[in-house]
Amino acid sequence: MSSTHIPAVAPATHAVAPRLILAMAAGAGFSVASIYYSQPMLGVIGPDLGAAPAATGMVPTLTQLGYALGILLLAPLGDRFDRRQLILAKAVLLALMLAGAALAGSLPTLLLASLLIGVTATMAQDVVPAAASLAPAAERGSVVGKVMTGLLLGILLSRVASGLVAQWLGWRSMFALAAVSVVLIAVALARALPRFAPTNTLRYPALLGSLVALWRGQPALRRAVFAQGLLAVGFSAFWSTLALMLHSRYQVGSAVAGAFGIAGAAGALAAPLAGRWADRLGSHAVARIAILVALAGFAMLLLEAWLPRAAVLPLLAVSAVVFDFGFQSALVSHQTLVYGLVPEARSRLNALLFTGVFLGMASGGALGSLALAHWGWTGVALLATAAAALSLVVRRR
C-alpha cells in the first residue's frame, strides 16, 4: 500500500461492558504485578543464591529497565497489529519467564529472567490503550481509570502477596504462582477481548521512527512524560528502599515490608476518581492538583527524623496513602490527556508516556539506593520530595 495509515476505527459509541472492564483491569494488574514481586523478597533471595545485597538489588532494577525497553520497542506494535493477539502472545511469554525465575539456580540466571519478565510484562501497556479505544470519548477517562485501578492494585498488592508467600513458602513459590496467574488471566482475556483493527501499515523501523515525530510535534506529551517520570523517581525511591530500611532498622521480615503495599493500595482507589475528574474538569487541572498531593505525601517523610520510633511506621503508612493517591491520579490524568492527542497513535503515545515513567522508576530505584546508603532514610525522603517539586514546575501549565 502506498498509504501509511489505515483509516482510524470508528469512534466507540456504546458503553464498555462491566465484565470486559473487569477482565482488562485484571489483565493489567496481574501482568504488571510481575515486575514488583521481587522487591519485598530481596532479603531472602540474596542469601539463598549466595549473593551480596548490592548485587541482589539489581533484580528489580533490571526488571524495570526491561519494562521500559519493552514499552519503547514493543508497545508501538499495538497500532500496527491486532492488540488482542499481542496481549495473548505476551501473556504466554510472560508465564514462561516467570517459570524461569522460579527455577533460577544462580543470580545471573535470575537477573536475565528478571529482564525478560520486564519486557513481556508490557502486555499491561497493550491492555490500557485497548480500553481507551473501546470507550466512548465522554467516558474514556472513567474507563481508563477503572482499568488503571487494576494495574495500580497489581503494582501495590504484588508486594503484599510476595512478602507473605516468600516468608511462608519461599521466593520460588511466588514466581511459580505468578506464572499460573498469568496463564489463567490469558484464558479470561482470550474469551473477553474483541479483535482490534490496526490503525496504520507502517513497517517496524518506520513505526519506531514515528515516535520521534510524535515526541517533537506534541509539547503536551513531553510535559506529561517529564512530569510523570519525575513523580516516578520519588515513587520508586520509596518502594525500592523501604524493605531494606525496615529490615536494617526494625529487623522485620518480608511480610511486614510487603504489607505496606496495603497502604499504597488505598491510594490506587484514586484512579477511577481521577478519570471522572479529568472528564469533567480537564486533565491539566487534575494533574496539577494530583502532583501537589504527591508532593505533600513525600514531604511528610521528612518528619521521620523528629518523631519517636513508635510513630515512624504509622507515618510511613499515611505517607504511602497520600503520595500513591497523588501519583496515580496524576498518571490517569496524563493518560487521558495523551490518548486524546492523536487517537490513531494511542499505542505509540502510551509507549512514550510509560517509557518515561519506567525510566523514572529505574532511576528512582538506583538513586534511592544511593541516597539510603550515603544519607539514610532522610536522603530518600529529600530525593522523593525534590523530584515531586520538579514535576510541579514542569506541569505549571
Buried (B, 14 or more C-beta within 10 A) or exposed (E): EEEEBBEBBEEBEEBBEEEBBBBBBBBBBBBBBBBBBBBBBBBBBBEEBEBEBEBBBBBBBBBBBBBBBBBBBBBBBBBBBBBBBBBBBBBBBBBBBBBBBBEBEEBEBBBBBBBBBBBBBBBBBBBBBBBBBBBBBEBBBBBBBBBBBBBBBBBBBBBBBBBBBBBEEBBBBBBBBBBEBBBEBBEBBEEBBEEBEBBBBBEEEEBBEBBEEBBEEBEBBBBBBBBBBBBBBBBBBBBBBBBBBBBEEEEBBBBBBBBBBBBBBBBBBBBBBBBBBBBEEEBBEBBBBBBBBBBBBBBBBBEBEEEEEEEBBEBBBBBBBBBBBBBBBBBBBBBBBBBBBBBBBBBBBBBBBBBBBBBBBBBBBBBBBBBBEEEBBBBBBBBBBBBBBBBBEBBEE
